[in-house]
Amino acid sequence: MRKFFNFFNRIEEILSSLFLGGMILIIAIQVFNRYVLQSSLSWSEELGRYLFIWAVFIGCSYASLEDRHLAVTVLRNYVRPRIKILIIGLSCLLTIFFCIFCAYYGIKMLSLLNATGQQAQTMDIKIYYAYLSIPVGFILMALRNVQLIWKLFKGTHPVFLKDTDAGTI
C-alpha cells in the first residue's frame, strides 16, 4: 500500500510540475512573440490559463497530504494533544464533505458542458477538458484528507512531526 501511495504522490508532483512548467513556457513564448516578433499567438493565453488551473487543482491535492494549506492554527496550537487531534480530524472531515460537494456539482457542470458541446474560444478543444480539473482535483483532495485522517489515527500525521521541530512557531 505504501508503494502505491508513493507512486501516487510522485504522479501528482510530476503532473503539477509539468502543467506549471508548460504554462510558464507557453506564456514566455507568447511574451517573446508579442514584444520581439510583434506577432502574438491567439491560443497561448487560453492554454496557459487551463494549464494553470490543472496545476492548481492537482497541487491542492498534494498540498493537503503535506498539510501545507493555509490554516488558522491558533486554537490547535494552544490545546492539549487529544483535543488537537480532534480538531484536526474534524477539519479533515469537513474538508472531505466540502470536496465531495464541489466534486458532485463539478460533475453536474461537466455533464451540462458535454451535452452542449461548448468549445474553448481560441483553441479547437471542448471546454469540458478544462472544467474536468474541478471534480478531479476535489476528488483527489477528498482522498488525501481520508489519508490524513488515517495518518492522524496512526500517529504519523504531519502535525505530530511539526510538534517535534524546534523551528516551528
Disulfide bonds with the S-S distance in Angstrom:
none
